[in-house]
Amino acid sequence: MSDASVPAAFILALQHLHEWLESEGVPYAAIGGIAVSLLAQPRATQDIDLVIWLDQDQWGRLLESGAQYGFELRLADALAFAERARVLLFRHSASSINVDISCGALPFEQEMIERAQTIRIGEWQLRVPTPEDLVITKAVAHRAKDIADIESLINVYPDLDAERVRYWVREFAEALEMPDLLTTIERLLP
């Protein structure tokens, strides 16, 4: 895999993120546009999205340790915001790229992180979800660009585990009372 699909500023931020989270022993998976760019096809994105698995009583320590790796807080009351929204908001100072770190709580998020694969791209590495799990996150987000991302992933991975995708999208569709999630994924899957 080549890093040509990822701008240099993102590579620097991703390297620092990986080093930071690995040094803290925090399980994670990069999701969103950056993961789609690495697993399927390059696409524009403005920020970096990750999901971590970390007990809430450890969030404060993580917020503090980010500065050592060039991650500054975007909010003065970052911990209070995280406790409400389950999201830690950072900016990578060297690249000025915003980083949104979701604090996982759902069984699917835990599974996605446990199943994540470490990809090596040139001299750097990153943990990303399996194509199936990335499709599931995109199906739940359900915006036009997410549907396009799903199509890209299915084109690159035509043999993905469609039953896993259907199972989790069905679970989310029922829990969120959004049957369109399942209808859309059924239309897209082979």
N, C-alpha and C positions, 0 to 999 in steps of 0.2 A: 504494500500500500504506500502511496506517495503522499507527502504533506503538501503537494502543490495545490490541493483543493482547499487548503486552510491558510488564510493570510498570516503573515509573520507575527503580527501583533497578537493574534489569537493563539498561535503556537507558544509564544512566550507566556501568556496568561495560563494556558493549559498545562504547560510544564510546571509552573509555579503552583498551580492548584494540585496537581498530582503529588508533587514533593511535599506540600503542606499536609494534605490529607493522609498520605502514607506515613509521614513522620508522627502524626497524631493518632494513627491507628484507626482512622475513621473510614468505614466501608462506604463506597460511593459508586455512582454511575452517572456519567455525563449524558444528558438527554437533549431534546430540542434540536434546533437547526444544526448545531455543531455535530451531533451524533449522526444525523441524516447525511451531512456532508462527508463524514468519514466512512459510513457504512454503505451509502447508496450513490448519491451524486452531489456535487457541490451546489450549495444554495446560499443565498444571502442570509445573514443573521446579524443582529445588532448586539447580542449579549451571549453569555454562557449560562446554561441551566444545568444544575446537578441535583440529584437526590442523594441524601446521606441517611445513614442509619446510626443514630446517636441518642442516648438517653438525654432527656431534657435538662437534667441537672449538669450536663457537660457542655451545654451550649455556650455559657459564659466563657469558659476556658477556651473554646474554639474561637469565639469572637476576638478574644485577646491575642491568641497565637497567630492570627492571620497577618498581623502587621509585620511579623518577621519574614513573611514571604511576599510582602508588597500589596497586601489586601487591606484597604481602608474601609471603614464603615460608611455607609451612605446615609445612615440616620443616627441622630444623637441618642435616641432611645431604642437602639437596635435590639436589645434583649427583650424589652417590653413588646416591641412589634413582633418579634419572633414568637413570643409566647401566645400572642393573639392569632397570628397568621401562619405560623409554622414555616416561615421563610426568613433566612438570614441574607441581608442585602449588603454586598460589597462592591467596591470598584478596585480593579487592579491598577495600582498607581503608575506602573511603567507603561502600560498600554492604554489606559483610560477606558478599558472595557468593563462594563457592568457584569457582575456575577450574582445570580440568584440561586441560593442553595436551599432547596426544599428539605425540610426535616421529615423524613418518611415516618408513617404511623400505620399504614394499611398492610395487610398480609401480602398483597400484590407487590407493594414497594419493597418489602423485605425480600421477597422472592426474586424480584428484578435485580436487586443489588447482589444477592447471593449468586445469581446466575450470570452476572456481568462478566465480560471477557476483557482481559487486558490486551490492547492492541499496541503494537510497536510500529511507530512511523518514523523512519530514519533513526535519529538519536533520542527520540522521546517516546513516552508511552502514556496511555490513558485507559481508564476503565469505561466501557460503554455497554449498554444493554445488548442482549441478543436481538436480532432483527424482529423476532416475534414480540418481544417485550416493548421495543420501540414503537412497533405498529400499535400495540395496545394503548400506550400513552398518547399517541397521536389520535387514535380513535376516540378517546375520552375527551381530548381537547376540542376536536370536532370543528375546527375552523377550516376555511377553504385551503389555506396553505398546509394544514395538517392532512387533509385529504390528498393533496398533491404529493406530500411526503410519503403517505401510505402507498400510493401508486408507484412511486420511485422505488420504495423498498421491495414491493412485491415484484417489480420488474427485475430487480437485481437478485432477489431470493425467491424464485418461483416455487421452491420446495419447502418453504417455511412451514412450521407446525401450525396449520390452520385451525386445528381443534383447540390448541392452547389459546390462540387469539379469540376464537369464538367463545370459549368458556369465560375468559376474563371480561371481554366486552359485554357479554350477556349479564355477568355479575354487576358490572358498573351501570349498565342500562337499567337494570331493575332497581339498584340502590338509589340511583339518581332520578328515577322515573323519567327516563329519556329513551324510549324505544327506538328513536331514530339512530342511536348509536349502533344498535345491532343491525338495523335495516341497511345502513350505509356500509358496514363492514361486510355483510353478506353480499352486497352488490360488488364489492371490490375484490374479495377473495376468489381465487380460482376454483 
